[in-house]
Amino acid sequence: MTVPDDEKEFVDQILVEHNTRRERHNAPDLEYSEELSEMAQQWADKLAKQAHISFSELSGVGENITFFPPDIDAESVVEHWYQEHEKYEYETPGWQTGTNYFTQVIWRSTKEIGVGCAYVKKSHENDEDNTSCSNGSVCKSMTSLSSNGKLAAEGDKVIVAFYRPAGNNNRSGQFAANVWKPIH
């Protein structure tokens, strides 16, 4: 299936927005991974079917997952994740509550990203009514999705970003080596 131009542009912009923020922290650019995007799409579809967010079972793959309004732009998605930088304490590097989206976005040793999405819709709608997602796959979803204990509204979009190698490794010295203060 060919990726529609507007969805391809969205995915391309997610990558650009990541790399713009990574540059602020002297982290190398991420590369787009078709394989990770396919896995991210499958995970988004699975989350939609199971009606809750859980951690992926993929070894060595990091993730950022959030529900957004359907008209969200790529810059706003990545900025939402990046905003956690305001809470991060660089002087005491390590796992810190409320900063894990941010640290995954800029994790220096991460090399690749893949993106998928699924749209929340009424559970009685059939598969023929599904809409196309960012990597051209068919999206499946339902209205009982939740993020942080809140129900997603019909039409909301779950965005899944998979990263390889995974960030947020809490082994000794990993946060200090991979999460640097902004240089500008």
C-alpha atoms as an extended CHARMM CRD file, in Angstrom:
* protein
*
       184  EXT
         1         1  MET       CA              0.0000000000        0.0000000000        0.0000000000  PROA      1               0.0000000000
         2         2  THR       CA              1.3410000000        3.4290000000       -0.9240000000  PROA      2               0.0000000000
         3         3  VAL       CA              1.5890000000        6.0200000000        1.8290000000  PROA      3               0.0000000000
         4         4  PRO       CA             -0.7260000000        8.9730000000        1.0700000000  PROA      4               0.0000000000
         5         5  ASP       CA              1.2110000000       12.2180000000        0.5270000000  PROA      5               0.0000000000
         6         6  ASP       CA             -0.3270000000       13.9710000000        3.5500000000  PROA      6               0.0000000000
         7         7  GLU       CA              0.4920000000       11.0410000000        5.8840000000  PROA      7               0.0000000000
         8         8  LYS       CA              4.0130000000       10.6460000000        4.4780000000  PROA      8               0.0000000000
         9         9  GLU       CA              4.5500000000       14.3430000000        5.1100000000  PROA      9               0.0000000000
        10        10  PHE       CA              3.3690000000       13.8650000000        8.7210000000  PROA      10              0.0000000000
        11        11  VAL       CA              5.8550000000       11.0170000000        9.3210000000  PROA      11              0.0000000000
        12        12  ASP       CA              8.6530000000       12.9260000000        7.5950000000  PROA      12              0.0000000000
        13        13  GLN       CA              7.9190000000       15.9160000000        9.8140000000  PROA      13              0.0000000000
        14        14  ILE       CA              7.9510000000       13.7750000000       12.9840000000  PROA      14              0.0000000000
        15        15  LEU       CA             11.5180000000       12.7900000000       12.0340000000  PROA      15              0.0000000000
        16        16  VAL       CA             12.4990000000       16.4070000000       11.2960000000  PROA      16              0.0000000000
        17        17  GLU       CA             11.0500000000       17.5880000000       14.6220000000  PROA      17              0.0000000000
        18        18  HSD       CA             12.9270000000       14.8880000000       16.5240000000  PROA      18              0.0000000000
        19        19  ASN       CA             16.1870000000       15.7960000000       14.8240000000  PROA      19              0.0000000000
        20        20  THR       CA             15.6650000000       19.5140000000       15.4540000000  PROA      20              0.0000000000
        21        21  ARG       CA             15.3340000000       18.8590000000       19.1810000000  PROA      21              0.0000000000
        22        22  ARG       CA             18.1720000000       16.3230000000       19.2030000000  PROA      22              0.0000000000
        23        23  GLU       CA             20.4440000000       18.9410000000       17.6380000000  PROA      23              0.0000000000
        24        24  ARG       CA             19.7620000000       21.2090000000       20.6470000000  PROA      24              0.0000000000
        25        25  HSD       CA             21.3300000000       18.5040000000       22.8260000000  PROA      25              0.0000000000
        26        26  ASN       CA             24.1820000000       17.6380000000       20.4500000000  PROA      26              0.0000000000
        27        27  ALA       CA             22.6220000000       14.2300000000       19.6940000000  PROA      27              0.0000000000
        28        28  PRO       CA             23.0750000000       12.6760000000       16.2360000000  PROA      28              0.0000000000
        29        29  ASP       CA             20.1560000000       12.6590000000       13.7950000000  PROA      29              0.0000000000
        30        30  LEU       CA             17.7530000000        9.7300000000       13.7850000000  PROA      30              0.0000000000
        31        31  GLU       CA             17.1020000000        7.7840000000       10.5910000000  PROA      31              0.0000000000
        32        32  TYR       CA             13.6440000000        6.6360000000        9.4960000000  PROA      32              0.0000000000
        33        33  SER       CA             13.1110000000        2.8680000000        9.7450000000  PROA      33              0.0000000000
        34        34  GLU       CA             10.4050000000        1.2320000000        7.6550000000  PROA      34              0.0000000000
        35        35  GLU       CA             10.6940000000       -1.8950000000        9.8370000000  PROA      35              0.0000000000
        36        36  LEU       CA             10.1360000000        0.0970000000       13.0550000000  PROA      36              0.0000000000
        37        37  SER       CA              7.2320000000        1.9490000000       11.4180000000  PROA      37              0.0000000000
        38        38  GLU       CA              5.5410000000       -1.3220000000       10.5360000000  PROA      38              0.0000000000
        39        39  MET       CA              6.0220000000       -2.5560000000       14.1080000000  PROA      39              0.0000000000
        40        40  ALA       CA              4.7900000000        0.7910000000       15.5100000000  PROA      40              0.0000000000
        41        41  GLN       CA              1.6830000000        0.5630000000       13.3320000000  PROA      41              0.0000000000
        42        42  GLN       CA              0.9740000000       -2.9750000000       14.5060000000  PROA      42              0.0000000000
        43        43  TRP       CA              1.3950000000       -1.8420000000       18.1120000000  PROA      43              0.0000000000
        44        44  ALA       CA             -0.9310000000        1.1400000000       17.6100000000  PROA      44              0.0000000000
        45        45  ASP       CA             -3.5410000000       -1.2120000000       16.1530000000  PROA      45              0.0000000000
        46        46  LYS       CA             -3.0870000000       -3.6130000000       19.0850000000  PROA      46              0.0000000000
        47        47  LEU       CA             -3.4520000000       -0.8090000000       21.6230000000  PROA      47              0.0000000000
        48        48  ALA       CA             -6.6200000000        0.3280000000       19.9160000000  PROA      48              0.0000000000
        49        49  LYS       CA             -8.0860000000       -3.1720000000       20.0530000000  PROA      49              0.0000000000
        50        50  GLN       CA             -7.1060000000       -3.7660000000       23.6840000000  PROA      50              0.0000000000
        51        51  ALA       CA             -8.3480000000       -0.3350000000       24.7360000000  PROA      51              0.0000000000
        52        52  HSD       CA             -5.3940000000        0.5570000000       26.9770000000  PROA      52              0.0000000000
        53        53  ILE       CA             -1.7560000000        1.5610000000       26.8530000000  PROA      53              0.0000000000
        54        54  SER       CA              0.8470000000       -0.9470000000       27.9370000000  PROA      54              0.0000000000
        55        55  PHE       CA              4.5530000000       -1.3220000000       27.3470000000  PROA      55              0.0000000000
        56        56  SER       CA              5.5830000000       -3.1570000000       24.2020000000  PROA      56              0.0000000000
        57        57  GLU       CA              7.1400000000       -6.5670000000       24.4570000000  PROA      57              0.0000000000
        58        58  LEU       CA              9.8100000000       -5.7070000000       21.8760000000  PROA      58              0.0000000000
        59        59  SER       CA             13.3000000000       -6.1920000000       23.2520000000  PROA      59              0.0000000000
        60        60  GLY       CA             15.7330000000       -3.3850000000       22.4860000000  PROA      60              0.0000000000
        61        61  VAL       CA             13.0180000000       -1.0380000000       21.2060000000  PROA      61              0.0000000000
        62        62  GLY       CA             12.0390000000        2.1550000000       23.0360000000  PROA      62              0.0000000000
        63        63  GLU       CA              8.6630000000        3.8140000000       22.6520000000  PROA      63              0.0000000000
        64        64  ASN       CA              6.6810000000        7.0110000000       23.0530000000  PROA      64              0.0000000000
        65        65  ILE       CA              2.8960000000        6.5710000000       22.9160000000  PROA      65              0.0000000000
        66        66  THR       CA              0.2640000000        9.2700000000       23.3610000000  PROA      66              0.0000000000
        67        67  PHE       CA             -3.3370000000       10.0300000000       22.3140000000  PROA      67              0.0000000000
        68        68  PHE       CA             -3.8660000000       13.3390000000       20.5020000000  PROA      68              0.0000000000
        69        69  PRO       CA             -6.6970000000       15.2400000000       18.7880000000  PROA      69              0.0000000000
        70        70  PRO       CA             -7.0450000000       14.0910000000       15.1600000000  PROA      70              0.0000000000
        71        71  ASP       CA             -5.8190000000       17.3790000000       13.6810000000  PROA      71              0.0000000000
        72        72  ILE       CA             -2.5350000000       17.4010000000       15.6450000000  PROA      72              0.0000000000
        73        73  ASP       CA              0.5200000000       18.3560000000       13.6280000000  PROA      73              0.0000000000
        74        74  ALA       CA              3.8820000000       16.6140000000       13.8720000000  PROA      74              0.0000000000
        75        75  GLU       CA              5.5980000000       19.5540000000       15.5580000000  PROA      75              0.0000000000
        76        76  SER       CA              3.0130000000       19.5670000000       18.3570000000  PROA      76              0.0000000000
        77        77  VAL       CA              3.3880000000       15.8040000000       18.8840000000  PROA      77              0.0000000000
        78        78  VAL       CA              7.1540000000       15.9530000000       19.2950000000  PROA      78              0.0000000000
        79        79  GLU       CA              7.0070000000       19.1920000000       21.2950000000  PROA      79              0.0000000000
        80        80  HSD       CA              4.5560000000       17.5220000000       23.7010000000  PROA      80              0.0000000000
        81        81  TRP       CA              7.1250000000       14.7920000000       24.3410000000  PROA      81              0.0000000000
        82        82  TYR       CA             10.0560000000       17.2080000000       24.3980000000  PROA      82              0.0000000000
        83        83  GLN       CA              8.4060000000       19.6210000000       26.9100000000  PROA      83              0.0000000000
        84        84  GLU       CA              9.3290000000       17.2640000000       29.7090000000  PROA      84              0.0000000000
        85        85  HSD       CA             12.8660000000       18.6900000000       29.4200000000  PROA      85              0.0000000000
        86        86  GLU       CA             11.7220000000       21.4310000000       31.7860000000  PROA      86              0.0000000000
        87        87  LYS       CA             11.5100000000       18.8330000000       34.5910000000  PROA      87              0.0000000000
        88        88  TYR       CA             14.7550000000       17.0010000000       33.8430000000  PROA      88              0.0000000000
        89        89  GLU       CA             17.5700000000       17.5640000000       36.3510000000  PROA      89              0.0000000000
        90        90  TYR       CA             20.8130000000       17.2730000000       34.3800000000  PROA      90              0.0000000000
        91        91  GLU       CA             22.9120000000       17.5670000000       37.5450000000  PROA      91              0.0000000000
        92        92  THR       CA             21.4930000000       14.2500000000       38.7900000000  PROA      92              0.0000000000
        93        93  PRO       CA             21.1750000000       12.1920000000       35.5950000000  PROA      93              0.0000000000
        94        94  GLY       CA             19.0320000000        9.1020000000       35.7580000000  PROA      94              0.0000000000
        95        95  TRP       CA             15.4790000000        7.8570000000       35.5580000000  PROA      95              0.0000000000
        96        96  GLN       CA             13.2510000000       10.7750000000       36.6230000000  PROA      96              0.0000000000
        97        97  THR       CA              9.4800000000       10.7470000000       36.9180000000  PROA      97              0.0000000000
        98        98  GLY       CA              7.7110000000       12.6450000000       34.1560000000  PROA      98              0.0000000000
        99        99  THR       CA             10.7070000000       12.9510000000       31.8170000000  PROA      99              0.0000000000
       100       100  ASN       CA             10.8020000000        9.6530000000       29.9150000000  PROA      100             0.0000000000
       101       101  TYR       CA              9.2210000000       10.9260000000       26.6810000000  PROA      101             0.0000000000
       102       102  PHE       CA             11.8280000000       13.6880000000       26.5740000000  PROA      102             0.0000000000
       103       103  THR       CA             14.8180000000       11.5090000000       27.3440000000  PROA      103             0.0000000000
       104       104  GLN       CA             13.8030000000        9.0020000000       24.6520000000  PROA      104             0.0000000000
       105       105  VAL       CA             13.4740000000       11.7830000000       22.0610000000  PROA      105             0.0000000000
       106       106  ILE       CA             17.0470000000       13.0060000000       22.6280000000  PROA      106             0.0000000000
       107       107  TRP       CA             18.7630000000        9.7610000000       23.7490000000  PROA      107             0.0000000000
       108       108  ARG       CA             22.1340000000       10.0290000000       21.9990000000  PROA      108             0.0000000000
       109       109  SER       CA             22.7190000000        6.3480000000       21.2390000000  PROA      109             0.0000000000
       110       110  THR       CA             19.3070000000        5.8660000000       19.5930000000  PROA      110             0.0000000000
       111       111  LYS       CA             19.7600000000        5.6770000000       15.8130000000  PROA      111             0.0000000000
       112       112  GLU       CA             16.3650000000        4.8760000000       14.2770000000  PROA      112             0.0000000000
       113       113  ILE       CA             12.7080000000        5.8180000000       14.5830000000  PROA      113             0.0000000000
       114       114  GLY       CA              9.4780000000        4.3560000000       13.2410000000  PROA      114             0.0000000000
       115       115  VAL       CA              6.0060000000        5.8780000000       13.5610000000  PROA      115             0.0000000000
       116       116  GLY       CA              2.4940000000        4.4260000000       13.5070000000  PROA      116             0.0000000000
       117       117  CYS       CA             -0.9930000000        5.6630000000       14.3910000000  PROA      117             0.0000000000
       118       118  ALA       CA             -4.5180000000        4.4200000000       14.9350000000  PROA      118             0.0000000000
       119       119  TYR       CA             -7.7160000000        6.4420000000       15.0790000000  PROA      119             0.0000000000
       120       120  VAL       CA            -10.2940000000        6.1020000000       17.8240000000  PROA      120             0.0000000000
       121       121  LYS       CA            -13.7620000000        5.5120000000       16.4760000000  PROA      121             0.0000000000
       122       122  LYS       CA            -17.0280000000        3.9570000000       17.4990000000  PROA      122             0.0000000000
       123       123  SER       CA            -16.5490000000        0.2940000000       18.3110000000  PROA      123             0.0000000000
       124       124  HSD       CA            -19.5150000000       -0.6850000000       16.1140000000  PROA      124             0.0000000000
       125       125  GLU       CA            -17.8890000000        0.6250000000       12.9430000000  PROA      125             0.0000000000
       126       126  ASN       CA            -16.6710000000       -2.1420000000       10.6910000000  PROA      126             0.0000000000
       127       127  ASP       CA            -13.2460000000       -2.5770000000        9.1230000000  PROA      127             0.0000000000
       128       128  GLU       CA            -14.3210000000       -1.1310000000        5.7640000000  PROA      128             0.0000000000
       129       129  ASP       CA            -14.6500000000        2.2480000000        7.4630000000  PROA      129             0.0000000000
       130       130  ASN       CA            -11.0870000000        2.3200000000        8.8170000000  PROA      130             0.0000000000
       131       131  THR       CA             -8.8900000000        5.1520000000        7.6790000000  PROA      131             0.0000000000
       132       132  SER       CA             -5.3160000000        5.0470000000        6.4600000000  PROA      132             0.0000000000
       133       133  CYS       CA             -2.5070000000        5.7650000000        8.9180000000  PROA      133             0.0000000000
       134       134  SER       CA              0.9350000000        7.2630000000        8.6860000000  PROA      134             0.0000000000
       135       135  ASN       CA              2.6420000000        4.2720000000        7.1150000000  PROA      135             0.0000000000
       136       136  GLY       CA             -0.2370000000        3.3840000000        4.8030000000  PROA      136             0.0000000000
       137       137  SER       CA             -1.6060000000        0.5710000000        6.9860000000  PROA      137             0.0000000000
       138       138  VAL       CA             -5.2620000000        0.2870000000        7.8790000000  PROA      138             0.0000000000
       139       139  CYS       CA             -6.0950000000        1.7520000000       11.2850000000  PROA      139             0.0000000000
       140       140  LYS       CA             -8.4020000000       -0.0210000000       13.7180000000  PROA      140             0.0000000000
       141       141  SER       CA             -9.6000000000        1.5150000000       16.9370000000  PROA      141             0.0000000000
       142       142  MET       CA            -12.4040000000        1.9400000000       19.4470000000  PROA      142             0.0000000000
       143       143  THR       CA            -13.7420000000        4.6110000000       21.7960000000  PROA      143             0.0000000000
       144       144  SER       CA            -12.6920000000        3.0890000000       25.1180000000  PROA      144             0.0000000000
       145       145  LEU       CA             -8.9790000000        3.8890000000       24.7630000000  PROA      145             0.0000000000
       146       146  SER       CA             -7.3520000000        5.5150000000       27.7370000000  PROA      146             0.0000000000
       147       147  SER       CA             -4.1800000000        7.4890000000       28.3230000000  PROA      147             0.0000000000
       148       148  ASN       CA             -3.2290000000        8.4920000000       31.8610000000  PROA      148             0.0000000000
       149       149  GLY       CA             -6.6510000000        7.3580000000       33.0650000000  PROA      149             0.0000000000
       150       150  LYS       CA             -8.5750000000        9.5680000000       30.6350000000  PROA      150             0.0000000000
       151       151  LEU       CA            -10.7470000000        8.2480000000       27.8450000000  PROA      151             0.0000000000
       152       152  ALA       CA             -9.7480000000        9.1620000000       24.3350000000  PROA      152             0.0000000000
       153       153  ALA       CA            -12.4700000000       10.8390000000       22.3160000000  PROA      153             0.0000000000
       154       154  GLU       CA            -13.8250000000        9.4370000000       19.0870000000  PROA      154             0.0000000000
       155       155  GLY       CA            -11.5650000000       10.5960000000       16.2750000000  PROA      155             0.0000000000
       156       156  ASP       CA             -8.4770000000       10.9750000000       18.4780000000  PROA      156             0.0000000000
       157       157  LYS       CA             -5.2370000000        9.5670000000       17.1670000000  PROA      157             0.0000000000
       158       158  VAL       CA             -2.8020000000        7.3500000000       19.0580000000  PROA      158             0.0000000000
       159       159  ILE       CA              0.7430000000        8.0670000000       17.9030000000  PROA      159             0.0000000000
       160       160  VAL       CA              3.3330000000        5.3480000000       18.4920000000  PROA      160             0.0000000000
       161       161  ALA       CA              7.0240000000        6.1030000000       17.9860000000  PROA      161             0.0000000000
       162       162  PHE       CA              9.4500000000        3.1980000000       18.2570000000  PROA      162             0.0000000000
       163       163  TYR       CA             13.1610000000        3.8450000000       18.7410000000  PROA      163             0.0000000000
       164       164  ARG       CA             16.1700000000        1.5810000000       18.2520000000  PROA      164             0.0000000000
       165       165  PRO       CA             18.2840000000        1.0630000000       20.1930000000  PROA      165             0.0000000000
       166       166  ALA       CA             15.9920000000        1.8890000000       23.0940000000  PROA      166             0.0000000000
       167       167  GLY       CA             16.7120000000        4.8460000000       25.3230000000  PROA      167             0.0000000000
       168       168  ASN       CA             16.0640000000        5.2880000000       29.0260000000  PROA      168             0.0000000000
       169       169  ASN       CA             18.5730000000        2.6110000000       29.9880000000  PROA      169             0.0000000000
       170       170  ASN       CA             19.1220000000        2.9390000000       33.7130000000  PROA      170             0.0000000000
       171       171  ARG       CA             22.4530000000        1.1180000000       33.8490000000  PROA      171             0.0000000000
       172       172  SER       CA             25.1680000000        3.1050000000       35.5730000000  PROA      172             0.0000000000
       173       173  GLY       CA             26.2640000000        6.1280000000       33.5630000000  PROA      173             0.0000000000
       174       174  GLN       CA             23.7920000000        5.6870000000       30.6960000000  PROA      174             0.0000000000
       175       175  PHE       CA             21.7000000000        8.7940000000       31.3820000000  PROA      175             0.0000000000
       176       176  ALA       CA             24.8080000000       10.9610000000       31.7850000000  PROA      176             0.0000000000
       177       177  ALA       CA             26.2000000000        9.6420000000       28.4940000000  PROA      177             0.0000000000
       178       178  ASN       CA             22.9350000000        9.9850000000       26.5390000000  PROA      178             0.0000000000
       179       179  VAL       CA             21.0070000000       12.9710000000       27.9460000000  PROA      179             0.0000000000
       180       180  TRP       CA             23.0030000000       16.1570000000       27.5480000000  PROA      180             0.0000000000
       181       181  LYS       CA             22.0890000000       19.7200000000       28.4440000000  PROA      181             0.0000000000
       182       182  PRO       CA             20.9410000000       21.8350000000       25.5280000000  PROA      182             0.0000000000
       183       183  ILE       CA             23.7680000000       23.6090000000       23.7080000000  PROA      183             0.0000000000
       184       184  HSD       CA             21.4740000000       26.3530000000       22.4050000000  PROA      184             0.0000000000
